[in-house]
Amino acid sequence: MKKMLRTLFLWSVVISLFGCSDSSWFNSSGDSASGSSTVTMNGVEMAIPQGAVDSELTVSPTMTTSDTPPAPAPAGATIASKTIVISGITYNFYEPVKVTMPYSPTALGADDVPAVFFYDETSMSYSLVGIKAIDPVAHTISFSTTHGGKYVAIGVQGLAAELGITGNVATPKAAGKSVAAITPVDTGFAPATDGFFHPNFGAYDSPGGSCLGMANFSVWYYNVTKAANSNTGLYTMYKEGDLTRWQDDLTARELISRAFMASSQSWAKSWMQKEYTLGPQLTGYMMILGLRLSGPMTFLMADQWPGMQSGHAAVVYKYDAGKFYVYDDNFPAEAVTIDWGLDATTNKFKFTNYTKNAAYNPPFTQFSFEGFATFAESSQYQQLYDGAKVGWSAGDSKFNTITVTSATDSKNNALTIAADGTVELLQQDTVTIKGTVTGGIKTANYIIYRLNGGQRYRINITGGAFTITMPIALGTNTLMMVATDDRFNEWNAYGGFKETPIKIKGQLFFENAGFESLTAFDKWVVESHTWQNMTPGSFTPGKSAIATAGMDPIATSINMVYVGNQSARINNSDNNYHISSVTQSATVPNAANPQAKFYWAAVLEDPQHDAANQPYVDVTVTDDTAGTTLYSKHFYTNDPSYPGWLIFGSWKAIPWQTITLGFTQAEAGHRITVKVTAADCGYGGHGGYLYLDGDE
C-alpha cells in the first residue's frame, strides 16, 4: 500500500559532473575530486566513484528524507531509519554509488543492526540492496545502488540473540556460540525449478562471465514475476530446438547476456569486494536478515584466480543448521551449500566448505552479498523479460540487427570467423571488428560495447556501419555490443544485441579437449583394464567410445555432450570388472593467461556394496612439474560426500561438473596432466561410466 510522504526536511544536492578525455569531475564545492565526487549534507553522504557517470552526461541527483516509510515493514521486522528518496537520475549509474545514512540504535535490540531495502514502486515490495559497511558507534550504514528511489533501513529485533551472538553483531568483540538452533529460513527458491536451464557461459573465465546477469535476473523473476506468470519456474522457460540441450537456446543466451552487460561495469567493481567490509559474522547475519524479509539474494565469491582478478556471482536462497544453500549457475539444477559457523580456534564466524570449491582453482576465500535491486529497478528487468518473451532471436522487426562482417589483426590480415561467429586469433594482438546495423523501429546511432564485461565504450554508427578496434590478451573473450538510439542507455527496450566470442589459439592448450577431432581420442591415451589385472591397457577391446549429442539411455536427464558435438564416454554400462581411463598431458604455454576448462558427468550402478567395491569415478588434474594436485574428485555410487545424486532406478548419476583452471606466465613450461577414470564394481556384477568434455 502506497502512502503519501510527510517530508520532515528537504535537502537538495546538485552535482554537475562534466567529463573530458580523463573523465575528471568536480565535487559539490567545486574542487577537483580526481575522478570521483563525495557529497555530505545533514548526516547523509553519497560517494560517486570515477566511471559511474558518462563523461558527456550532467547528473543532478536530489535527495529528500521523510519520517513516513513507503510501506509497512515486512512481518516481524522494524523500520529503523527515515526514508531516503533519491531522484533526478535519468540513467542508471554505470557503477554503484555508496550512500551512508544514519539509523536509529533504539529501534532494534542493543546487539542488532538493520540492513537497507529499496522499495520498488512496480512490485510494491522491499528488496535488499548491498551493504558495504556498518558503524555501530556512529550508528550509520553504507549501502550501494545504481539508481534512484526510496531506501529504508529495516531490521529484526533479537536476531543476534537467535544466532547466539553476544555484543553488537557489527563489532569485532561480539562473541558467537552456535547457529545450528536458529529457525531455518527457506524462501522456496529451488535451483532445479527457479534457476536457468542454461549454464553460465561467455567470458566467465577471462574474467567476468554472465554470472551476475543470471543471478540478478533469476532472483528478480522469482521474487517479482513468477507468481504472475502462472507460477512457471525459470528452469522450464526459453528452451528452443532440442529441449534437452542448452546450446541452441538463443533467447536464453541473449537474455542472460543483456542482463549481464547492463550491469557488467558494476560487476567489474563488485566482485573483488574491496568495499565490502562487513566480515563473515555480519555478512551471514545480513544474509539471514535478507532471506527473511525479501527473499533470495546475489552471493559474491572471490579469489577464484587472483592472477586474473576474477570472481563469481551466485544466489543464496536458504539457510538451515549452519549452511547457506546456493544456486551456482555453473551447476544448473544442483543444490550447493556453504557452511557458516564458528572457527574452533578463533571463536569467530567464517565461511567454509563450499561444496563446489574443487571446481575453482584456487578456491574461493572471500564472500559478500548483493541485491538485484542494487543494479536495477523491476521495470528494467521487466524490459528484458518482455524482450525475451517476444524472442529477440526470432528476428522480431522491432529490434535492431547487428551483423559482424569482417575481422582483421594489427597487420590488416583477415581473421577466420568460425561458423558459430567466433573470431580466431593466432596470438595476442589488436583486433578490428567491422559490422553493420539494420532494421528496428528506431534507427540505431551508437554501438555500446564491452570486452569481457569490462570498461564501457561507445562509438558512432555511420551509414549503418561501425568499426571497433581493441587489444586482445586473453585466451577466451566475449565482445558484447548493443545498438541503440540512446547513447547512455544499455537497458534500451528495442536495442539490437550481438555477442561475439574471440579466441587466441594455443592459450586453451589441451589439444582435442572436447573430443571434436575426426580421429577418435586424438591426443589422448585411452585404455581399459580390470580389477584383477591393473596393468593399463590389459583389457581389449577397450570399453570407452566417442559420444554424440543426445540423452543418456539410463540417466535420461543428462545430455551426453556438454559443449560442441562430441564428448568421450569412459567405460560403459556393462559389468565384469572393467576399469577405463583417458589421460592427456600438456605444457603450459608462454602466454599471458593460459587456460583449460573441462566438464564431466557420471552414471554409476548402485549395488549397495561396501564403499571400496562400489562402481566409482576418479577425476584428477595435476601439475607434474610442481608436484601438486590442482583438482581431485573420487566418488563411488551414492557417496555421501556428493549431495546431488540423481536417481534412475538402480543407477545414480552426477550431472555435469565444471573444472576451471587458470595459469600465469610464471607457470609456462609446467607439465599438466588430466586423468579421468570410471570403473565397474569390484565384485564384477555392476557397471559405471563417465562423460568428459572440454573447451578447445
Secondary structure, 3 states (H helix, E strand, C coil): CCCCCCEEEEECCCCCCCCCCCCCCECCCCCECCCCEEEEECCEEEEECCCCCCCCCCCCCEEEEECCCCCCCCCCCEECCCEEEEECCCCCCCCCEEEEEECCCCCCCCCCCCEEEEEECCCCEEEECCEEEEECCCCEEEEEECCCEEEEEEECCCHHHHCCEECCCCCCCCEECCCCCCCCEECCCCHHHHCCCCCCCCCCCCCCCCHHHHHHHHHHHHHHHCHHHCCCCHHHCCCCCCCCCCCCCHHHHHHHHHHHHHHHHHHHHHCCCCCCCCHHHHHHHHHHHHHHHHCCEEEEEECCCCCCCCEEEEEEEEEECCEEEEECCCCCCCCEEEEEEECCCCCCEEEECCCCHHHEECCCCEEEEECHHHHCCHHHHHHHHHHHHHCHHHCCCCCCEEEEEEEECCCCCECEECCCCCEEECCCEEEEEEEEEECCCCCCCEEEEEECCCCCEEEECECCEEEEEEEECCCEEEEEEEEECCCCCCCCCCCEEEEEEEEECCCECCCCCCCCCCCCCCCCEEEEEECCCCCCCCCCCCCCEEEECCECCCCCCCECCCCCCEEEEECCCCCCCEEEEEEEEEECCCCCCCEEEEEEEEEEECCCCCHHHCCEEEEEEEECCCCEEEEEEEEECCCCCCCCCEEECCEEEEEEEEEEEECCHHHCCCEEEEEEEEECCCCCCCCEEEEEEECC
